[in-house]
Amino acid sequence: MIGRIKSTAPLALVIGVLALAWTDLALNFTFHWFTNGDLGNGLSLPDSFHLVVPAAFVTWGFFFAAGADVAAFVKVVTASVTGGLAALGAMAAASATADLPDFWGIALWVGIFATVLVLVSAAGDWHYVPAAFGAFASVFFWWTATGLDHWAPDGGGIGNSLKALGDPATAGAGAFGGVISTPFVYVWLSITVSLLCGCLLGLLSVKLAALVTPRSAAGAEAEVVDQHSSPTS
């Protein structure tokens, strides 16, 4: 067991440092740097584009599940894009089919695009369905948290300003009293960029862990991949 801890420690430490850095960067970007005015509580009103902390952890995990190498990186990047685009299409189509308060349109198009994502796997191994599903779900999670814009009329808010936030008619329906109300296209963009950041974090994890492992770089990287990846299906 001691031997396994020693071999795992370099990767664990690297992931811990990267996780700290990503969380700090994303939260500061969203609530301090890329913003639209002071909320009066030490935070600022986020702009329409966010960096979403948990989304990156989704693809970071799938990178290791897919093999933790360059091929895995490419597969998860591709899945992030295809899954995100499927969610964008589902959001737009669902809202055009049945808007608030009827959920059947959302359910219908989620089912249709989920079917499509699985069928695309017939095109080849490049389409990694688990990560595509993860990306699809991440966009839908953030859409729900930020007000279900387009399905809920003006659910993403109007104007994205402190003045708009102060008026219930324009604040939007997002979490924290409308603070993160977001237009649905920006929901897709924010999550897709955050998912791609997770792919980079996964690749960096392996590369940096290899550098701090006391072996040759190539041998260390191979050992990290072998110990912490799982076979794809």
C-alpha positions as CSV (number, residue, x, y, z in Angstrom):
1,M,0.0,0.0,0.0
2,I,2.9,2.4,0.8
3,G,4.3,1.7,-2.6
4,R,1.0,2.6,-4.3
5,I,0.7,5.8,-2.3
6,K,4.2,6.8,-3.3
7,S,3.5,6.1,-7.0
8,T,0.2,8.0,-6.8
9,A,1.4,11.0,-4.8
10,P,3.0,13.0,-7.7
11,L,-0.2,12.9,-9.8
12,A,-2.4,13.6,-6.7
13,L,-0.3,16.6,-5.8
14,V,-0.3,18.0,-9.3
15,I,-4.1,17.5,-9.6
16,G,-4.6,19.2,-6.2
17,V,-2.6,22.2,-7.3
18,L,-4.3,22.5,-10.7
19,A,-7.7,22.1,-9.0
20,L,-6.9,25.0,-6.6
21,A,-5.6,27.2,-9.5
22,W,-8.6,26.5,-11.7
23,T,-11.1,27.1,-9.0
24,D,-9.5,30.4,-8.0
25,L,-9.2,31.5,-11.6
26,A,-12.7,30.6,-12.6
27,L,-14.4,32.2,-9.6
28,N,-12.4,35.3,-9.7
29,F,-13.0,35.6,-13.5
30,T,-16.8,35.2,-13.0
31,F,-17.3,37.3,-9.9
32,H,-14.5,39.9,-9.9
33,W,-12.9,40.3,-13.3
34,F,-15.4,39.9,-16.1
35,T,-18.3,41.6,-14.5
36,N,-21.0,44.3,-14.8
37,G,-21.0,46.3,-11.5
38,D,-20.6,45.9,-7.8
39,L,-23.3,43.9,-6.0
40,G,-22.4,45.6,-2.7
41,N,-21.4,42.4,-0.9
42,G,-17.8,42.1,-2.1
43,L,-18.8,40.4,-5.3
44,S,-19.7,41.8,-8.7
45,L,-22.5,41.0,-11.1
46,P,-21.2,38.4,-13.6
47,D,-21.2,39.1,-17.3
48,S,-23.1,36.8,-19.6
49,F,-20.0,34.7,-20.2
50,H,-18.8,32.7,-17.1
51,L,-16.1,30.2,-16.3
52,V,-18.0,27.4,-14.6
53,V,-15.9,25.5,-12.0
54,P,-17.6,22.1,-11.9
55,A,-17.9,21.7,-15.7
56,A,-14.1,21.5,-16.1
57,F,-14.0,18.6,-13.5
58,V,-16.5,16.7,-15.7
59,T,-14.1,16.5,-18.7
60,W,-11.1,16.2,-16.5
61,G,-12.4,13.0,-15.2
62,F,-13.5,11.7,-18.6
63,F,-9.9,12.4,-19.8
64,F,-8.6,9.8,-17.4
65,A,-11.5,7.4,-18.1
66,A,-10.7,7.6,-21.8
67,G,-7.1,6.6,-21.4
68,A,-5.2,9.8,-20.1
69,D,-3.2,10.3,-23.2
70,V,-3.2,12.5,-26.3
71,A,-5.8,10.3,-28.0
72,A,-8.0,10.6,-24.9
73,F,-7.6,14.4,-25.0
74,V,-8.8,14.5,-28.6
75,K,-11.7,12.2,-28.0
76,V,-12.9,14.2,-25.0
77,V,-12.5,17.6,-26.8
78,T,-14.5,16.3,-29.7
79,A,-17.2,14.9,-27.3
80,S,-17.3,18.3,-25.5
81,V,-18.1,20.1,-28.7
82,T,-20.6,17.6,-30.0
83,G,-22.4,17.2,-26.7
84,G,-22.5,20.9,-26.2
85,L,-23.9,21.5,-29.7
86,A,-26.5,18.9,-29.1
87,A,-27.6,20.7,-25.9
88,L,-27.7,24.0,-27.8
89,G,-29.9,22.5,-30.4
90,A,-32.1,20.9,-27.8
91,M,-32.5,24.2,-25.9
92,A,-33.5,26.1,-29.0
93,A,-35.9,23.4,-30.3
94,A,-37.5,22.7,-26.9
95,S,-38.2,26.4,-26.4
96,A,-39.8,26.6,-29.9
97,T,-41.9,23.5,-29.2
98,A,-43.4,24.3,-25.8
99,D,-42.5,27.1,-23.5
100,L,-43.1,27.8,-19.8
101,P,-44.8,26.2,-17.9
102,D,-44.8,23.0,-20.1
103,F,-41.8,20.7,-19.8
104,W,-42.7,18.1,-22.4
105,G,-40.9,20.0,-25.1
106,I,-37.7,20.0,-23.1
107,A,-38.1,16.2,-22.4
108,L,-38.9,15.5,-26.0
109,W,-35.8,17.2,-27.4
110,V,-33.5,15.8,-24.7
111,G,-34.7,12.3,-25.7
112,I,-34.2,13.0,-29.4
113,F,-30.7,14.5,-29.0
114,A,-29.7,11.8,-26.6
115,T,-30.6,9.2,-29.2
116,V,-28.6,11.1,-31.8
117,L,-25.5,11.2,-29.6
118,V,-25.6,7.5,-29.2
119,L,-26.2,6.8,-32.9
120,V,-23.2,8.9,-33.9
121,S,-21.0,6.4,-32.2
122,A,-21.5,4.2,-35.2
123,A,-19.4,6.7,-37.1
124,G,-16.2,5.5,-35.3
125,D,-14.3,5.3,-32.1
126,W,-13.6,9.1,-32.3
127,H,-17.0,9.7,-30.8
128,Y,-16.8,9.0,-27.1
129,V,-20.4,8.7,-25.9
130,P,-19.8,9.0,-22.1
131,A,-18.1,12.3,-22.4
132,A,-20.6,13.6,-25.0
133,F,-23.4,12.8,-22.5
134,G,-21.4,14.5,-19.8
135,A,-21.1,17.7,-21.9
136,F,-24.8,17.5,-22.9
137,A,-25.8,17.2,-19.2
138,S,-23.4,20.0,-18.1
139,V,-25.0,22.5,-20.5
140,F,-28.5,21.5,-19.3
141,F,-27.5,21.8,-15.7
142,W,-26.2,25.3,-16.2
143,W,-29.2,26.2,-18.2
144,T,-31.5,25.2,-15.3
145,A,-29.3,27.0,-12.8
146,T,-29.3,30.2,-14.8
147,G,-33.0,30.6,-15.5
148,L,-33.9,28.3,-18.4
149,D,-33.7,31.3,-20.8
150,H,-35.6,31.1,-24.1
151,W,-38.0,28.4,-22.6
152,A,-38.8,30.8,-19.8
153,P,-39.3,34.2,-21.6
154,D,-36.4,36.4,-20.5
155,G,-35.3,33.8,-18.0
156,G,-31.7,34.9,-18.7
157,G,-32.5,38.5,-17.7
158,I,-32.6,41.7,-19.8
159,G,-29.7,44.0,-20.0
160,N,-27.4,42.2,-17.5
161,S,-26.8,45.3,-15.4
162,L,-27.3,46.3,-11.8
163,K,-30.3,48.3,-12.8
164,A,-31.9,45.3,-14.5
165,L,-31.1,43.0,-11.6
166,G,-33.0,45.4,-9.3
167,D,-36.2,45.1,-11.2
168,P,-38.0,41.7,-11.0
169,A,-39.3,42.1,-14.5
170,T,-35.8,42.2,-16.0
171,A,-33.6,40.4,-13.5
172,G,-34.2,36.9,-15.0
173,A,-34.9,33.7,-13.1
174,G,-31.3,32.5,-12.5
175,A,-30.0,31.4,-9.1
176,F,-29.0,33.9,-6.3
177,G,-31.9,36.2,-7.1
178,G,-31.1,36.4,-10.7
179,V,-27.3,37.2,-10.2
180,I,-26.4,34.4,-12.7
181,S,-29.3,34.7,-15.0
182,T,-27.8,34.0,-18.5
183,P,-29.0,34.0,-22.1
184,F,-29.1,30.4,-23.3
185,V,-26.5,30.9,-26.0
186,Y,-24.0,32.1,-23.4
187,V,-25.0,29.1,-21.2
188,W,-23.7,26.9,-24.1
189,L,-20.6,29.0,-24.7
190,S,-19.7,29.2,-21.0
191,I,-20.0,25.5,-20.4
192,T,-18.3,24.5,-23.7
193,V,-15.2,26.7,-22.9
194,S,-15.2,25.4,-19.3
195,L,-15.4,21.8,-20.5
196,L,-12.4,22.4,-22.9
197,C,-10.5,23.9,-20.0
198,G,-11.1,20.6,-18.2
199,C,-9.5,18.7,-21.1
200,L,-6.4,20.9,-20.9
201,L,-6.3,20.3,-17.1
202,G,-6.4,16.6,-17.7
203,L,-3.5,16.7,-20.2
204,L,-1.5,19.0,-17.9
205,S,-2.1,16.6,-15.0
206,V,-0.3,13.8,-16.8
207,K,2.5,16.0,-18.3
208,L,3.3,17.7,-15.0
209,A,3.1,14.5,-12.9
210,A,5.6,13.0,-15.3
211,L,8.0,15.9,-14.7
212,V,7.9,15.5,-10.9
213,T,8.1,11.7,-10.9
214,P,11.7,10.5,-10.3
215,R,12.1,8.7,-13.6
216,S,12.7,9.5,-17.2
217,A,10.0,11.8,-18.5
218,A,8.7,9.3,-21.1
219,G,8.8,6.4,-18.6
220,A,7.1,8.5,-15.9
221,E,4.3,9.6,-18.1
222,A,3.7,6.1,-19.3
223,E,3.5,4.9,-15.6
224,V,1.1,7.7,-14.7
225,V,-1.2,6.8,-17.6
226,D,-1.1,3.1,-16.8
227,Q,-1.9,3.6,-13.2
228,H,-4.6,6.1,-13.5
229,S,-6.5,5.5,-16.7
230,S,-9.2,3.0,-17.5
231,P,-9.9,1.2,-20.8
232,T,-12.4,2.9,-23.2
233,S,-15.5,1.1,-24.4
